[in-house]
């Protein structure tokens, strides 16, 4: 079983950057695909990005392609979400997710069995 703890959220102006971190427990972190989702008030949970266990494959939602990246450090059991050129519409609670069986471009939230508690990102205009 994996426990996930996100950090790094906050308030930033449009055009700015933030880096979210997701620290995972356990000794088999590299066997888990990791993903970030987000949920804005009144909206459904939305896929943001995913990365394979080895880190060799990534996949992004169209809304963040070219602005966000999802690196991971398996030695530190941590996955990140580097967010650049932030827009007000990026405002949401961001969740980290993990699953040992997710495919390389899995964007369906129900596939992921393990979730963090979420971290708030607010982008002001």
WOZIRA-V96739 format. One record per residue. N is the residue number from 1. RES is the residue in three letters. BURIAL is I if it has 9 or more other ideal C-beta (glycine too) atoms within 8 Angstrom, else O. D_CENTER is the distance of its C-alpha to the mean C-alpha in Angstrom with 2 decimals. Layout:
BEGIN
n:N res:RES burial:BURIAL d_center:D_CENTER
n:N res:RES burial:BURIAL d_center:D_CENTER
END
This chain:
BEGIN
n:1 res:UNK burial:O d_center:18.72
n:2 res:UNK burial:I d_center:15.45
n:3 res:UNK burial:O d_center:14.56
n:4 res:UNK burial:I d_center:11.19
n:5 res:UNK burial:O d_center:11.36
n:6 res:UNK burial:I d_center:8.98
n:7 res:UNK burial:I d_center:10.85
n:8 res:UNK burial:I d_center:11.43
n:9 res:UNK burial:I d_center:11.47
n:10 res:UNK burial:O d_center:14.81
n:11 res:UNK burial:O d_center:17.19
n:12 res:UNK burial:I d_center:17.53
n:13 res:UNK burial:O d_center:19.96
n:14 res:UNK burial:I d_center:19.37
n:15 res:UNK burial:O d_center:19.18
n:16 res:UNK burial:O d_center:17.66
n:17 res:UNK burial:I d_center:14.63
n:18 res:UNK burial:I d_center:12.15
n:19 res:UNK burial:I d_center:10.06
n:20 res:UNK burial:I d_center:7.59
n:21 res:UNK burial:I d_center:8.19
n:22 res:UNK burial:I d_center:7.76
n:23 res:UNK burial:I d_center:11.30
n:24 res:UNK burial:I d_center:12.59
n:25 res:UNK burial:O d_center:16.23
n:26 res:UNK burial:I d_center:18.50
n:27 res:UNK burial:O d_center:20.14
n:28 res:UNK burial:O d_center:18.66
n:29 res:UNK burial:I d_center:15.07
n:30 res:UNK burial:O d_center:15.82
n:31 res:UNK burial:O d_center:16.78
n:32 res:UNK burial:I d_center:13.45
n:33 res:UNK burial:I d_center:11.13
n:34 res:UNK burial:I d_center:7.49
n:35 res:UNK burial:I d_center:4.82
n:36 res:UNK burial:I d_center:2.24
n:37 res:UNK burial:I d_center:5.54
n:38 res:UNK burial:I d_center:7.83
n:39 res:UNK burial:I d_center:11.49
n:40 res:UNK burial:I d_center:14.30
n:41 res:UNK burial:O d_center:17.69
n:42 res:UNK burial:O d_center:19.76
n:43 res:UNK burial:O d_center:17.27
n:44 res:UNK burial:O d_center:15.64
n:45 res:UNK burial:O d_center:12.04
n:46 res:UNK burial:I d_center:10.60
n:47 res:UNK burial:I d_center:8.50
n:48 res:UNK burial:I d_center:6.47
n:49 res:UNK burial:I d_center:6.02
n:50 res:UNK burial:I d_center:7.08
n:51 res:UNK burial:I d_center:9.21
n:52 res:UNK burial:I d_center:12.46
n:53 res:UNK burial:I d_center:13.89
n:54 res:UNK burial:O d_center:16.04
n:55 res:UNK burial:I d_center:13.61
n:56 res:UNK burial:O d_center:16.16
n:57 res:UNK burial:I d_center:14.45
n:58 res:UNK burial:I d_center:11.51
n:59 res:UNK burial:I d_center:11.22
n:60 res:UNK burial:I d_center:10.16
n:61 res:UNK burial:I d_center:11.22
n:62 res:UNK burial:O d_center:14.50
n:63 res:UNK burial:O d_center:13.70
n:64 res:UNK burial:I d_center:11.41
n:65 res:UNK burial:O d_center:13.20
n:66 res:UNK burial:O d_center:14.98
n:67 res:UNK burial:O d_center:13.26
n:68 res:UNK burial:I d_center:9.67
n:69 res:UNK burial:O d_center:9.15
n:70 res:UNK burial:I d_center:6.96
n:71 res:UNK burial:I d_center:9.73
n:72 res:UNK burial:I d_center:10.44
n:73 res:UNK burial:I d_center:13.65
n:74 res:UNK burial:I d_center:15.22
n:75 res:UNK burial:O d_center:18.11
n:76 res:UNK burial:O d_center:16.14
n:77 res:UNK burial:I d_center:13.99
n:78 res:UNK burial:I d_center:10.91
n:79 res:UNK burial:I d_center:7.68
n:80 res:UNK burial:I d_center:6.77
n:81 res:UNK burial:I d_center:5.42
n:82 res:UNK burial:I d_center:9.00
n:83 res:UNK burial:I d_center:10.01
n:84 res:UNK burial:O d_center:13.69
n:85 res:UNK burial:O d_center:16.34
n:86 res:UNK burial:I d_center:14.74
n:87 res:UNK burial:O d_center:16.59
n:88 res:UNK burial:O d_center:17.66
n:89 res:UNK burial:O d_center:16.13
n:90 res:UNK burial:I d_center:12.58
n:91 res:UNK burial:O d_center:13.65
n:92 res:UNK burial:I d_center:11.85
n:93 res:UNK burial:I d_center:10.44
n:94 res:UNK burial:I d_center:6.67
n:95 res:UNK burial:I d_center:5.99
n:96 res:UNK burial:I d_center:4.76
n:97 res:UNK burial:I d_center:7.12
n:98 res:UNK burial:I d_center:9.72
n:99 res:UNK burial:I d_center:12.89
n:100 res:UNK burial:I d_center:15.78
n:101 res:UNK burial:O d_center:17.07
n:102 res:UNK burial:I d_center:14.40
n:103 res:UNK burial:O d_center:15.63
n:104 res:UNK burial:O d_center:14.38
n:105 res:UNK burial:O d_center:13.39
n:106 res:UNK burial:I d_center:12.72
n:107 res:UNK burial:I d_center:11.32
n:108 res:UNK burial:O d_center:13.28
n:109 res:UNK burial:I d_center:11.69
n:110 res:UNK burial:O d_center:14.93
n:111 res:UNK burial:O d_center:14.58
n:112 res:UNK burial:I d_center:12.13
n:113 res:UNK burial:O d_center:14.36
n:114 res:UNK burial:I d_center:12.49
n:115 res:UNK burial:I d_center:10.37
n:116 res:UNK burial:I d_center:9.95
n:117 res:UNK burial:O d_center:11.99
n:118 res:UNK burial:I d_center:9.71
n:119 res:UNK burial:I d_center:10.21
n:120 res:UNK burial:I d_center:12.14
n:121 res:UNK burial:I d_center:11.89
n:122 res:UNK burial:O d_center:15.29
n:123 res:UNK burial:I d_center:16.61
n:124 res:UNK burial:O d_center:20.39
n:125 res:UNK burial:O d_center:22.67
END
